[in-house]
Amino acid sequence: MTSPRKRYATLPLICASWSIVALLAGCGMGMKDPELAHAEGVVKINGTPAANILVQFLPVVKEGDPGPTSSGTTNEKGEFHVETSDGKLGAVVGPCKVLFIDLMEERVPQGQTAKPPRLPASATMLSAGTQQVEVKYENSPFDFDFKK
């Protein structure tokens, strides 16, 4: 059994620990939401509207402020608009990398030959050559036309 003196000696340590936890938790409370701007456009392949393409806007990371990713799927006219994962319309203002995922791409069993992809590999993978756009408050539509 511990003595009452030892038990009470740890009380200030416990209180100090909880104070630090509360302080650190409160540090993020004053963070403002990232600035968003409406972002929409059209995706085409060889000049033809492309349906079922997932378009992702990934903000170029600013130190300590990465901002949320925004995405949207093209309709039968190739049109899209993006929203954040929590449903806010738009993309983070500033430079964003743009990735495309073909939702109609077939997954064939191993050993079988798949149809050629509709999108170039450079559009579907994040790399130094990934397409980048500047999201502004008064954007013109973001139109993308992939040539095969």
Secondary structure, 3 states (H helix, E strand, C coil): CCCHHHHHHCHHHHHHHHHHHHHHHHHHHHCCCCCEECCEEEEEECCEECCCEEEEEEECCECCECCCCEEEECCCCCEEECEECCCCECEECEEEEEEEEECCCCCCCCCCCCCCCCCCHHHHCCCCCCCEEEECCCCCCEEEEECC
